[in-house]
Amino acid sequence: MTGTRAALHRPGTVGETVRILAEAGDAELLAGGTDLVPALRAGTRRPRAIVALRRVLELRARGACAQALTIGAGVTYAELADWACAPGLAATARAVGSAQIRNAGTVGGALGSANPRGDLLTFLTAAGTDVLTCSARRGPRTAPLDDFLAGAPGRGRGELVTAIRVPRPRGPQVFLKIGGRQAAYPALVSCALVVDRAGGRVSCAIGGVASTPLRASEAESFAAAEIDWTSPGRDEAAWASVARRFGALVADAARAAPAQLPEGPRDPAAYRWHAAGVLAGRALARCFAGGDQEHGAPAEGGARMPHLRSSGGDQGHGESAEGGARMPHLRSSGGDQGPGESTEGRGR
Ligand SMILES: Cc1cc2nc3c(=O)[nH]c(=O)nc-3n(C[C@H](O)[C@H](O)[C@H](O)COP(=O)(O)OP(=O)(O)OC[C@H]3O[C@@H](n4cnc5c(N)ncnc54)[C@H](O)[C@@H]3O)c2cc1C
C-alpha cells in the first residue's frame, strides 16, 4: 500500500510519539485511517514512516470540568455521538459518514486532515475550541482552532494533536449540513450554531465555502441584538423574520469570504452561498422559534428560550423565504441518505 519504504512505529505514549515524529522527519500518524489509508492506496501520500496511535491510551481520554470539556485526539466520532455532556458535539458526530466511519474516524484525524468540508471543524469553530498539541521541539502548546487551522498548510509534520478543549454548552446548539449521500461524500455546506445564553452570544460557523470554516460576525451581532436575553417567551412569526435576515447576512458573509473553495459542476459558488444562508436561517429558527418538537424534548431541559427584543426583521409580510428560491430539503440524521439530501443534528 505504501511501497516498501515506510517504516511502521507503534509508540505507547505521547512522549514516545513526538520523539519518533521528530526523528522520522516525513511521517504520517495513523489514527482511524479513514483519510490516510485511501491516500496511501492512491499514492498521494508516500511517507517514510507511519506512526500508529492505537496504543497511545492517553489520547483516548475525555473529561469535563465546570467550564470546559477536554477530548483526547484519539476519541472517535462514535464515542462522541453518545456523550451526554456534549449534545451539540454528539449531534455533529452522528451526522458524520457511516457507522464504520464513525467507529474509526477520530478527532485528531479530523484536525490532522483539516478538510474544509469536515463536519467537526465547522462545529468546533462555532463552539470556540482550543487545540492542544505537542512536539519534541516546542513541547506542549495550546492554540485557538482558527490559529491551528491557519497554520495547517505549512505546519511541520512533527506536531501531534493531543486533545481539544471545548467550552461547556450554555444554550442550544444546532448542526446542519447539505450534500450528497451522507456515507459516501463530504458535506457541500455545513452550518453550526452555538448559543451562549449566559453570555448573550450567538456563534455561527459555515463549512464548505472557504478553505477554513468562516464565522459570520455581522450576522452573529444582529441575532444577539434581536434577542431579549432576560425575558422568557417566544414569538415564532417574529423569529421567522429574524431568521430570514440572519440567513441573508450569513449568505453575504459567505460571498465575501476570502480563499473560496474551487467550484465544481455540482456546487457552484452561488449555490454554496445560498445554501449557507438557508442553513443558518433554519438553524437559528430551530434554536429559538421551534422548541424541540422533532425530538420531543423541551429546549434546555425545560427552560424557556429568550424571545425577541422587538420584531425588527427587515422583510415585509408576505415575502417568500430566500427571495422565492427553493429551500434545501432537510431530514433527521441517523441514517445514510440519498443524493441531494441533508442532515441535521441538534443538542443542548
Ligand atoms: C467514506 C467516507 C465518508 C466520510 N464522511 C465524512 C463525513 O460525512 N463528514 C466528515 O466530516 N468527514 C467524513 N469523512 C472523513 C474522515 O472520516 C475524517 O476526516 C476523520 O476524522 C479522519 O480521522 P482518522 O482518525 O480516520 O484520521 P487518519 O486517516 O488516521 O489521519 C488523517 C490525517 O490526520 C493526521 N493525524 C491523525 N491523528 C493525528 C493527531 N493526533 N495529530 C495530528 N495529526 C493527526 C494523519 O497524519 C493524517 O494526515 C469520510 C471519510 C470516508 C472515507
The ligand as an SDF file (V2000), in Angstrom:
LIG
                    3D

 53 58  0  0  0  0  0  0  0  0999 V2000
  -16.4450    7.0550    3.0610 C   0  0  0  0  0  0  0  0  0  0  0  0
  -16.0640    8.2550    3.9260 C   0  0  0  0  0  0  0  0  0  0  0  0
  -17.0680    9.0980    4.3810 C   0  0  0  0  0  0  0  0  0  0  0  0
  -16.7310   10.2160    5.1530 C   0  0  0  0  0  0  0  0  0  0  0  0
  -17.7360   11.0220    5.5700 N   0  0  0  0  0  0  0  0  0  0  0  0
  -17.4360   12.1070    6.3050 C   0  0  0  0  0  0  0  0  0  0  0  0
  -18.4750   12.9880    6.7510 C   0  0  0  0  0  0  0  0  0  0  0  0
  -19.6630   12.7790    6.4980 O   0  0  0  0  0  0  0  0  0  0  0  0
  -18.1000   14.0760    7.4620 N   0  0  0  0  0  0  0  0  0  0  0  0
  -16.7860   14.3530    7.7830 C   0  0  0  0  0  0  0  0  0  0  0  0
  -16.5200   15.3600    8.4250 O   0  0  0  0  0  0  0  0  0  0  0  0
  -15.7870   13.5210    7.4010 N   0  0  0  0  0  0  0  0  0  0  0  0
  -16.0860   12.4290    6.6670 C   0  0  0  0  0  0  0  0  0  0  0  0
  -15.0650   11.5950    6.2610 N   0  0  0  0  0  0  0  0  0  0  0  0
  -13.6550   11.9580    6.5870 C   0  0  0  0  0  0  0  0  0  0  0  0
  -12.9970   11.2620    7.7960 C   0  0  0  0  0  0  0  0  0  0  0  0
  -13.7670   10.2960    8.4250 O   0  0  0  0  0  0  0  0  0  0  0  0
  -12.4760   12.2790    8.8160 C   0  0  0  0  0  0  0  0  0  0  0  0
  -11.6490   13.2440    8.2410 O   0  0  0  0  0  0  0  0  0  0  0  0
  -11.7690   11.5930   10.0090 C   0  0  0  0  0  0  0  0  0  0  0  0
  -11.9810   12.4250   11.1320 O   0  0  0  0  0  0  0  0  0  0  0  0
  -10.2680   11.3600    9.9090 C   0  0  0  0  0  0  0  0  0  0  0  0
   -9.8660   10.7610   11.1350 O   0  0  0  0  0  0  0  0  0  0  0  0
   -8.9780    9.4370   11.1800 P   0  0  0  0  0  0  0  0  0  0  0  0
   -8.7900    9.0900   12.6130 O   0  0  0  0  0  0  0  0  0  0  0  0
   -9.5190    8.3870   10.2980 O   0  0  0  0  0  0  0  0  0  0  0  0
   -7.6030   10.0330   10.5810 O   0  0  0  0  0  0  0  0  0  0  0  0
   -6.4640    9.2830    9.7540 P   0  0  0  0  0  0  0  0  0  0  0  0
   -6.9690    8.9070    8.4110 O   0  0  0  0  0  0  0  0  0  0  0  0
   -5.8100    8.2280   10.5550 O   0  0  0  0  0  0  0  0  0  0  0  0
   -5.4250   10.5120    9.5940 O   0  0  0  0  0  0  0  0  0  0  0  0
   -5.7800   11.6130    8.8060 C   0  0  0  0  0  0  0  0  0  0  0  0
   -4.6540   12.6690    8.8600 C   0  0  0  0  0  0  0  0  0  0  0  0
   -4.5920   13.2310   10.1590 O   0  0  0  0  0  0  0  0  0  0  0  0
   -3.2870   13.0800   10.6950 C   0  0  0  0  0  0  0  0  0  0  0  0
   -3.4890   12.7760   12.1310 N   0  0  0  0  0  0  0  0  0  0  0  0
   -4.1340   11.7100   12.6710 C   0  0  0  0  0  0  0  0  0  0  0  0
   -4.1420   11.8040   14.0210 N   0  0  0  0  0  0  0  0  0  0  0  0
   -3.4850   12.9520   14.3260 C   0  0  0  0  0  0  0  0  0  0  0  0
   -3.1300   13.5920   15.5410 C   0  0  0  0  0  0  0  0  0  0  0  0
   -3.4670   13.0860   16.7490 N   0  0  0  0  0  0  0  0  0  0  0  0
   -2.4200   14.7440   15.4740 N   0  0  0  0  0  0  0  0  0  0  0  0
   -2.0690   15.3070   14.2890 C   0  0  0  0  0  0  0  0  0  0  0  0
   -2.3690   14.7350   13.0960 N   0  0  0  0  0  0  0  0  0  0  0  0
   -3.0680   13.5760   13.1200 C   0  0  0  0  0  0  0  0  0  0  0  0
   -2.6250   11.9540    9.9160 C   0  0  0  0  0  0  0  0  0  0  0  0
   -1.2160   12.1170    9.8790 O   0  0  0  0  0  0  0  0  0  0  0  0
   -3.2640   12.1150    8.5550 C   0  0  0  0  0  0  0  0  0  0  0  0
   -2.5760   13.0850    7.8080 O   0  0  0  0  0  0  0  0  0  0  0  0
  -15.3720   10.4800    5.4980 C   0  0  0  0  0  0  0  0  0  0  0  0
  -14.3770    9.6010    5.0550 C   0  0  0  0  0  0  0  0  0  0  0  0
  -14.7010    8.4970    4.2790 C   0  0  0  0  0  0  0  0  0  0  0  0
  -13.6080    7.5660    3.8150 C   0  0  0  0  0  0  0  0  0  0  0  0
  1  2  1  0
  2  3  1  0
  2 52  2  0
  3  4  2  0
  4  5  1  0
  4 50  1  0
  5  6  2  0
  6  7  1  0
  6 13  1  0
  7  8  2  0
  7  9  1  0
  9 10  1  0
 10 11  2  0
 10 12  1  0
 12 13  2  0
 13 14  1  0
 14 15  1  0
 14 50  1  0
 15 16  1  0
 16 17  1  0
 16 18  1  0
 18 19  1  0
 18 20  1  0
 20 21  1  0
 20 22  1  0
 22 23  1  0
 23 24  1  0
 24 25  2  0
 24 26  1  0
 24 27  1  0
 27 28  1  0
 28 29  2  0
 28 30  1  0
 28 31  1  0
 31 32  1  0
 32 33  1  0
 33 34  1  0
 33 48  1  0
 34 35  1  0
 35 36  1  0
 35 46  1  0
 36 37  1  0
 36 45  1  0
 37 38  2  0
 38 39  1  0
 39 40  1  0
 39 45  2  0
 40 41  1  0
 40 42  2  0
 42 43  1  0
 43 44  2  0
 44 45  1  0
 46 47  1  0
 46 48  1  0
 48 49  1  0
 50 51  2  0
 51 52  1  0
 52 53  1  0
M  END
$$$$
